[in-house]
Amino acid sequence: MRSLQELGREAKRAAQRLATVNTSVKNKALEEMAQALLARQREILAANEDDRRAGRDSGLSDALMDRLTLTEQRIEEMARGLREVAALPDPVGE
């Protein structure tokens, strides 16, 4: 399993590369992410149940448990949010 530091470094490198990509490529990536979220809902919800179980076992507060909890509706909202971002003007290079 990768550490949070490794994931952070990878995210930073990806963000730097993404800043140089044209708008249509970024928008295509956002659309593909939205589609993947919807297509893999069952897997995501199953993994989320494992996370929720671990959260309960470690004594997370009700508020944190709510923030951790995914539902079909929340996943659909995430996908919609990605599509909304794709519809915005691209601020890079302005």
Backbone bond lengths (Angstrom), bond angles and torsions (degrees), N, CA, C in turn:
res aa  C-N    CA-C-N  psi(-1)  N-CA   C-N-CA  omega(-1)  CA-C   N-CA-C  phi
1 M - - - 1.448 - - 1.529 108.94 -
2 R 1.329 115.68 138.49 1.463 120.36 -179.42 1.524 110.08 -80.53
3 S 1.322 114.97 147.82 1.462 119.70 179.08 1.519 109.74 -78.95
4 L 1.314 115.24 163.82 1.463 120.18 177.15 1.523 111.02 -61.95
5 Q 1.318 116.93 -35.46 1.468 119.85 178.05 1.526 110.89 -63.54
6 E 1.333 116.67 -42.62 1.466 120.12 178.18 1.524 110.52 -63.38
7 L 1.322 116.49 -44.45 1.463 120.24 178.23 1.524 111.11 -61.71
8 G 1.316 116.47 -39.82 1.462 120.95 178.21 1.520 111.86 -63.14
9 R 1.332 116.29 -43.40 1.469 120.23 178.29 1.530 110.76 -63.46
10 E 1.332 116.05 -42.55 1.465 119.83 178.69 1.526 110.91 -63.27
11 A 1.321 116.88 -41.07 1.468 120.74 178.88 1.523 110.90 -63.63
12 K 1.317 116.64 -40.23 1.470 120.32 179.39 1.523 110.54 -64.46
13 R 1.332 116.72 -43.87 1.471 120.04 178.23 1.528 110.51 -63.18
14 A 1.321 116.27 -41.77 1.468 119.83 179.21 1.522 110.89 -63.72
15 A 1.324 117.30 -40.41 1.468 121.01 179.24 1.522 110.59 -63.61
16 Q 1.320 117.02 -39.41 1.467 120.37 178.80 1.526 110.89 -65.12
17 R 1.321 116.83 -41.40 1.470 120.11 178.06 1.521 110.26 -67.70
18 L 1.314 116.66 -41.09 1.461 121.38 -178.11 1.523 111.69 -63.27
19 A 1.316 116.86 -31.19 1.468 120.62 -179.64 1.524 111.75 -64.97
20 T 1.326 117.80 -20.87 1.461 120.73 -178.50 1.527 112.86 -99.16
21 V 1.312 117.47 -0.70 1.465 122.06 -177.55 1.527 109.20 -88.01
22 N 1.337 116.36 146.21 1.461 118.14 -179.00 1.530 111.41 -72.27
23 T 1.307 115.17 163.06 1.464 122.43 -173.05 1.521 112.69 -58.67
24 S 1.315 118.19 -42.23 1.466 119.57 -177.07 1.524 111.45 -64.28
25 V 1.320 117.34 -35.29 1.471 120.65 177.88 1.526 109.78 -68.09
26 K 1.333 117.15 -43.17 1.473 120.67 178.25 1.526 110.43 -61.98
27 N 1.332 115.92 -44.42 1.462 119.16 -179.03 1.522 111.62 -65.21
28 K 1.327 116.92 -36.96 1.465 120.60 176.34 1.528 109.95 -63.70
29 A 1.322 117.13 -41.51 1.466 120.74 178.44 1.525 110.74 -63.08
30 L 1.329 116.97 -42.05 1.467 120.37 178.41 1.525 110.59 -63.01
31 E 1.319 117.33 -42.29 1.469 120.95 178.59 1.525 110.69 -64.40
32 E 1.322 117.11 -41.53 1.467 120.07 178.78 1.524 111.21 -64.89
33 M 1.336 117.21 -36.50 1.468 120.07 176.09 1.525 110.37 -64.69
34 A 1.329 116.67 -42.13 1.464 120.56 178.95 1.525 109.99 -61.67
35 Q 1.319 116.73 -45.38 1.460 120.64 179.10 1.524 111.51 -62.99
36 A 1.332 116.87 -40.58 1.468 120.71 -179.98 1.525 111.02 -64.66
37 L 1.329 117.05 -40.64 1.468 119.80 177.36 1.522 110.45 -57.66
38 L 1.323 116.09 -47.01 1.461 120.19 -177.70 1.526 111.60 -69.47
39 A 1.315 116.74 -40.04 1.464 120.64 -178.36 1.527 112.35 -68.88
40 R 1.326 116.64 -28.51 1.468 119.93 -175.12 1.528 112.38 -109.54
41 Q 1.330 116.17 23.96 1.466 120.34 -178.45 1.519 112.90 -52.01
42 R 1.316 116.82 -46.76 1.477 119.37 -177.24 1.529 111.18 -59.85
43 E 1.327 116.68 -44.87 1.467 120.40 179.05 1.526 110.89 -63.65
44 I 1.319 115.56 -42.91 1.463 120.57 -179.44 1.522 110.20 -63.08
45 L 1.330 116.55 -44.80 1.463 120.10 -179.28 1.527 111.34 -65.98
46 A 1.327 117.59 -36.91 1.470 120.65 177.90 1.528 110.28 -65.49
47 A 1.327 117.09 -44.48 1.467 120.14 178.07 1.521 110.39 -65.21
48 N 1.321 116.77 -36.89 1.456 120.59 178.71 1.527 110.93 -64.61
49 E 1.314 116.73 -36.01 1.466 119.38 177.60 1.524 110.01 -62.73
50 D 1.327 117.56 -39.91 1.468 120.80 175.63 1.529 110.42 -61.08
51 D 1.338 116.12 -44.22 1.470 120.61 178.51 1.525 111.02 -62.28
52 R 1.324 116.45 -41.69 1.466 120.44 -179.79 1.531 110.68 -64.98
53 R 1.315 115.86 -40.71 1.469 120.07 178.61 1.528 109.66 -61.45
54 A 1.324 116.37 -44.98 1.466 120.44 178.48 1.523 110.36 -63.77
55 G 1.317 117.33 -38.18 1.464 121.31 178.08 1.514 112.03 -63.71
56 R 1.333 115.85 -44.23 1.476 119.71 177.37 1.522 110.27 -61.75
57 D 1.345 114.97 -45.15 1.465 119.56 -178.42 1.525 112.37 -63.00
58 S 1.330 116.77 -29.91 1.466 119.52 -179.51 1.523 112.43 -92.17
59 G 1.335 116.74 1.91 1.457 120.31 174.01 1.517 115.84 81.51
60 L 1.330 118.12 28.22 1.465 119.54 176.93 1.526 110.36 -60.65
61 S 1.317 115.47 147.50 1.461 120.63 179.38 1.527 110.09 -67.16
62 D 1.333 115.55 161.81 1.462 120.48 177.56 1.525 111.11 -58.47
63 A 1.334 116.80 -38.75 1.468 120.49 -179.71 1.529 110.73 -63.69
64 L 1.323 117.03 -43.92 1.467 119.95 178.39 1.524 111.17 -68.09
65 M 1.314 116.53 -37.21 1.461 119.68 177.49 1.528 110.45 -62.28
66 D 1.329 116.37 -39.36 1.464 119.45 178.26 1.524 110.39 -63.71
67 R 1.325 116.83 -42.94 1.470 120.30 179.66 1.523 111.17 -65.42
68 L 1.318 117.22 -30.83 1.457 122.31 -179.67 1.529 112.03 -77.17
69 T 1.312 116.96 -25.56 1.456 121.71 -172.15 1.524 112.37 -74.72
70 L 1.327 115.38 125.35 1.458 121.41 173.42 1.519 109.24 -104.43
71 T 1.311 115.33 146.38 1.460 122.91 173.75 1.523 106.83 -131.74
72 E 1.331 116.44 170.25 1.461 119.05 175.47 1.524 109.72 -57.05
73 Q 1.325 116.53 -41.77 1.464 120.29 -179.31 1.529 110.95 -62.13
74 R 1.314 117.85 -43.64 1.469 120.47 -179.91 1.527 110.99 -64.96
75 I 1.310 117.22 -38.77 1.463 119.98 178.13 1.527 109.85 -66.29
76 E 1.325 117.04 -41.67 1.465 120.37 176.62 1.528 110.80 -61.77
77 E 1.331 116.99 -37.93 1.467 120.64 177.40 1.528 110.94 -66.23
78 M 1.334 117.47 -37.30 1.465 120.65 176.28 1.527 110.19 -61.88
79 A 1.330 116.01 -46.41 1.465 120.29 179.76 1.529 110.32 -62.12
80 R 1.321 116.63 -42.73 1.468 120.59 177.98 1.530 110.16 -62.26
81 G 1.322 117.06 -40.62 1.460 121.26 178.27 1.521 112.29 -61.76
82 L 1.328 116.94 -41.02 1.465 120.19 176.84 1.526 110.64 -61.87
83 R 1.325 115.83 -41.66 1.472 119.57 179.12 1.527 111.14 -67.49
84 E 1.322 116.92 -34.72 1.468 119.91 177.24 1.528 110.66 -66.33
85 V 1.329 116.83 -39.55 1.465 120.24 177.20 1.532 109.57 -62.75
86 A 1.324 116.94 -41.89 1.466 120.37 179.64 1.529 111.41 -62.13
87 A 1.318 117.05 -29.41 1.464 121.07 -178.80 1.530 112.73 -79.55
88 L 1.325 117.40 -13.59 1.467 120.81 -179.80 1.526 110.92 -75.83
89 P 1.335 116.67 155.54 1.470 118.71 172.82 1.529 109.47 -63.12
90 D 1.319 116.47 143.07 1.463 121.30 -179.56 1.530 109.14 -78.93
91 P 1.346 117.86 116.53 1.464 119.98 -177.48 1.530 113.89 -78.41
92 V 1.322 118.15 -12.40 1.461 120.92 -177.64 1.524 109.30 -70.54
93 G 1.319 115.03 130.11 1.454 120.42 178.28 1.513 114.19 89.44
94 E 1.328 117.03 -0.54 1.468 119.57 178.97 1.505 111.06 -87.93
